[in-house]
C-alpha cells in the first residue's frame, strides 16, 4: 500500500496538467512547422500602341498639292469668270487626297463658306459634283446623266452649303479612292438686275475631312 501511495505522490495533479500542456504544444509545433512556403513565379504581358495618322491636301488648276489651310492659305479655283452674264455657267475643280503618311480612311464633305465678300454675291449661284474619275474634265458634261451631287442638282446661293453635308469616302494611299475631284459650276442667276453689272464677288469654300 505504501508503494502505491508513493507513485501517486510522484505524479500530482499539477504535474499531469503541465505534461498535458506540453503535449499540446508539441502537437501545435508539428502543425506549424509542417506547412512549407510555396514556390512562386509570374508571367507578364506588354501591349504596344500607336495612333493612326490622317491628313489631306489639295490642288487646283493653279495650285500645286499642299495643305491649303487655313482659309488665308486656300487653293485658288480657276473659274475664268471675269466677264459673267446671267445664266452663263463657269467651271472649276479642286482635287483632295490623303497624304503619303496617312494610315486610315476618312470622308470629305463641303461644310462651309467663309470670307465671302462683294456686291455680286446676292445673285451668284452654284452647284457641285464629285466626278467619276480624278482626271475628269470639269465642264457641262460632268453635270449630265447621274453624277454624285454634293450641291444640287438645283442651283443654290453661292454662300450656302447643304445640311447635312454630303460625305465622300477617301482612303489612305494604296486604297480604292485615295484622291477625289470636285467640280463646281457657278453662274449669275437668270434675270439678275442690271444694277449688278460691273460688280464682283469672292467666296472661300471649306471642305472638312474626317478620319473613320
VOVEX-357617 format. One line per field, with one value per residue (C-alpha): residue number from 1; residue in one letter; x, y, z. Coordinates in pm, 1 decimal. Layout:
<dokols>
n <- (NUM/...) $
res <- (A/...) $
c1 <- (X/...) $
c2 <- (Y/...) $
c3 <- (Z/...) $
</dokols>
This chain:
<dokols>
n <- (1/2/3/4/5/6/7/8/9/10/11/12/13/14/15/16/17/18/19/20/21/22/23/24/25/26/27/28/29/30/31/32/33/34/35/36/37/38/39/40/41/42/43/44/45/46/47/48/49/50/51/52/53/54/55/56/57/58/59/60/61/62/63/64/65/66/67/68/69/70/71/72/73/74/75/76/77/78/79/80/81/82/83/84/85/86/87/88/89/90/91/92/93/94/95/96/97/98/99/100/101/102/103/104/105/106/107/108/109/110/111/112/113/114/115/116/117/118/119/120/121/122/123/124/125/126/127/128/129/130/131/132/133/134/135/136/137/138/139/140/141/142/143/144/145/146/147/148/149/150/151/152/153/154/155/156/157/158/159/160/161/162/163/164/165/166/167/168/169/170/171/172/173/174/175/176/177/178/179/180/181/182/183/184/185/186/187/188/189/190/191/192/193/194/195/196/197/198/199/200/201/202/203/204/205/206/207/208/209/210/211/212) $
res <- (X/X/X/X/X/X/X/X/X/X/X/X/X/X/X/X/X/X/X/X/X/X/X/X/X/X/X/X/X/X/X/X/X/X/X/X/X/X/X/X/X/X/X/X/X/X/X/X/X/X/X/X/X/X/X/X/X/X/X/X/X/X/X/X/X/X/X/X/X/X/X/X/X/X/X/X/X/X/X/X/X/X/X/X/X/X/X/X/X/X/X/X/X/X/X/X/X/X/X/X/X/X/X/X/X/X/X/X/X/X/X/X/X/X/X/X/X/X/X/X/X/X/X/X/X/X/X/X/X/X/X/X/X/X/X/X/X/X/X/X/X/X/X/X/X/X/X/X/X/X/X/X/X/X/X/X/X/X/X/X/X/X/X/X/X/X/X/X/X/X/X/X/X/X/X/X/X/X/X/X/X/X/X/X/X/X/X/X/X/X/X/X/X/X/X/X/X/X/X/X/X/X/X/X/X/X/X/X/X/X/X/X) $
c1 <- (0.0/276.9/443.3/124.7/81.7/441.2/386.0/63.6/252.5/518.5/257.4/48.8/-240.9/-37.9/241.0/-8.0/-157.6/187.2/261.0/-75.9/4.6/349.5/198.8/-45.9/240.2/430.9/130.5/87.1/453.3/438.5/134.6/313.8/646.6/488.5/344.3/617.9/644.0/515.0/736.7/617.3/665.1/497.3/400.8/362.0/215.8/302.6/86.8/231.1/10.8/37.5/-214.0/-325.8/-238.4/-495.4/-406.3/-525.0/-401.9/-549.0/-468.5/-644.4/-555.7/-346.7/-231.4/8.2/-50.8/-23.1/-211.3/-426.4/-532.4/-630.3/-866.2/-596.0/-391.1/-675.6/-619.5/-748.7/-1018.9/-981.0/-1326.1/-1203.1/-1521.5/-1419.7/-1695.2/-2001.2/-2352.1/-2681.4/-2739.3/-2392.7/-2200.7/-1834.1/-1649.8/-1354.1/-1226.9/-1043.4/-874.9/-841.9/-631.0/-485.2/-120.6/151.9/178.8/-194.3/-277.7/-658.2/-957.6/-1193.0/-1451.9/-1454.4/-1750.5/-1818.5/-1905.1/-1893.8/-1817.3/-1628.8/-1451.2/-1745.2/-1744.4/-1855.8/-2171.2/-2224.5/-2283.3/-2665.0/-2712.4/-2432.4/-2540.5/-2359.3/-2381.9/-2112.4/-2047.6/-1790.3/-1663.9/-1634.5/-1255.5/-983.9/-890.4/-1247.0/-1271.9/-1470.7/-1728.3/-2101.8/-2077.7/-1979.7/-2326.0/-2525.4/-2650.2/-2636.6/-2347.0/-2275.6/-2412.6/-2254.2/-2454.5/-2759.6/-2896.0/-3078.2/-2870.7/-2829.5/-2689.1/-2312.8/-2260.9/-2484.5/-2387.6/-2618.6/-2731.4/-2641.5/-2329.5/-2273.4/-1976.1/-1745.7/-1523.7/-1149.1/-892.8/-531.2/-276.3/-299.5/-674.4/-951.4/-1017.4/-715.8/-794.1/-1120.6/-1213.8/-1491.0/-1628.0/-1803.3/-2043.1/-2113.7/-2332.2/-2520.6/-2883.8/-3118.4/-3297.7/-3044.7/-3090.2/-2876.9/-2755.3/-2517.0/-2321.6/-1953.0/-1974.5/-1756.5/-1769.6/-1544.5/-1622.7/-1399.9/-1543.4/-1433.5/-1403.8/-1391.2/-1200.5/-1262.6/-1093.8/-1310.5) $
c2 <- (0.0/236.0/183.4/272.6/585.9/680.0/664.2/861.6/1119.8/1133.0/1236.4/1504.3/1663.1/1981.6/1784.2/1593.6/1923.9/2057.4/1743.8/1774.5/2136.7/2038.3/1759.1/2006.9/2245.0/1966.4/1885.9/2253.8/2281.8/1994.2/2151.2/2483.2/2355.3/2109.0/2396.0/2471.3/2804.5/2782.1/2844.4/3149.5/3268.0/3526.3/3587.7/3934.9/4071.5/4409.1/4590.7/4845.1/5117.7/5371.8/5629.6/5636.9/5925.7/6108.8/6407.2/6557.7/6801.7/6964.9/7106.2/7311.2/7412.2/7694.5/7539.9/7250.2/6972.1/7117.8/7158.5/7458.6/7558.1/7789.8/7993.2/8255.1/7983.1/7845.3/7698.4/7918.4/7762.5/7873.4/7976.9/8232.8/8416.1/8776.2/8872.4/8685.0/8725.2/8588.5/8212.6/8152.5/7884.2/7874.1/7569.5/7490.7/7187.1/7101.8/6768.3/6639.9/6341.0/6177.5/6246.0/5987.2/5926.9/5864.7/5521.8/5531.7/5608.0/5903.2/6126.4/6459.4/6697.5/7052.1/7208.0/7587.1/7907.4/8199.6/8524.0/8597.5/8948.9/9161.7/9323.3/9039.5/8771.3/8803.0/8686.8/8428.3/8063.0/7731.3/7354.1/7088.9/6720.9/6458.6/6337.6/5975.0/5998.1/6233.4/6322.0/6410.7/6741.3/6986.1/7109.6/7090.4/6717.5/6644.2/6760.8/6542.4/6185.5/6068.0/6244.9/6232.9/6564.5/6733.6/7051.8/7029.7/6933.0/7264.7/7581.9/7737.9/8058.9/8059.6/8111.5/7819.9/7457.8/7155.3/7043.4/6772.7/6782.3/6508.6/6295.1/6129.9/5837.5/5874.6/5603.2/5600.5/5578.7/5238.1/5218.9/5239.1/5615.3/5799.4/6103.6/6279.9/6550.8/6801.4/7010.6/7343.2/7518.6/7888.0/8146.4/8471.9/8381.6/8428.1/8763.0/8937.9/9314.4/9540.2/9705.5/9413.0/9492.9/9550.5/9421.4/9146.6/8878.8/8631.0/8310.2/8064.5/7713.9/7485.4/7108.7/6918.6/6590.0/6339.5/6007.0/5699.3) $
c3 <- (0.0/83.5/-257.9/-446.0/-247.7/-329.0/-708.4/-675.4/-479.7/-754.2/-1015.3/-850.2/-1049.9/-1115.2/-1288.0/-1500.0/-1621.3/-1714.7/-1919.6/-2095.2/-2189.8/-2318.6/-2526.5/-2678.6/-2756.0/-2927.4/-3143.5/-3226.3/-3307.2/-3553.2/-3720.2/-3774.1/-3900.0/-4139.6/-4356.8/-4612.0/-4809.1/-5171.8/-5470.6/-5675.9/-6030.2/-6257.2/-6618.6/-6771.2/-7096.2/-7250.1/-7506.9/-7750.0/-7900.6/-8182.8/-8305.0/-8667.0/-8898.9/-9110.6/-9324.8/-9652.0/-9911.4/-10220.8/-10561.1/-10828.1/-11182.8/-11036.4/-10706.6/-10650.5/-10397.8/-10049.1/-9723.6/-9812.2/-9464.1/-9301.4/-9519.7/-9575.5/-9749.7/-9962.9/-10308.4/-10590.1/-10810.9/-11170.9/-11298.6/-11552.8/-11459.5/-11512.1/-11759.4/-11633.1/-11771.9/-11632.5/-11681.3/-11832.2/-11642.6/-11546.6/-11414.4/-11188.3/-10996.7/-10678.1/-10603.4/-10247.5/-10144.2/-9835.2/-9757.8/-9807.7/-9431.3/-9382.1/-9239.0/-9213.3/-9432.0/-9392.5/-9551.9/-9733.0/-9711.5/-9826.8/-9492.3/-9500.9/-9686.1/-9540.0/-9627.3/-9857.7/-9996.5/-10288.7/-10425.5/-10677.1/-10409.4/-10385.8/-10746.5/-10767.5/-10773.7/-10783.3/-10770.0/-10741.2/-10811.6/-10726.3/-11060.9/-11164.3/-11203.2/-11086.8/-11443.9/-11547.5/-11732.5/-11526.4/-11776.0/-11850.6/-11928.4/-11567.7/-11461.4/-11700.4/-11653.1/-11291.7/-11122.1/-10749.1/-10630.5/-10331.5/-10401.1/-10623.8/-10865.1/-10820.0/-10816.4/-10473.2/-10330.3/-10367.8/-9993.9/-9887.3/-9823.9/-9787.5/-9442.3/-9371.4/-9584.1/-9842.9/-9736.6/-9988.6/-9881.5/-9918.4/-9844.7/-9738.6/-10021.4/-10185.3/-10125.0/-10382.7/-10359.2/-10218.1/-10434.8/-10520.2/-10770.9/-10705.5/-10989.7/-10929.1/-11166.2/-11098.9/-11269.5/-11224.1/-11175.8/-11467.3/-11463.4/-11237.8/-11227.7/-11447.8/-11127.8/-11079.8/-11395.5/-11320.8/-10962.8/-10818.7/-10553.4/-10376.9/-10186.0/-9997.9/-9962.1/-9680.7/-9709.2/-9381.0/-9387.3/-9108.2/-9032.0/-8993.6) $
</dokols>
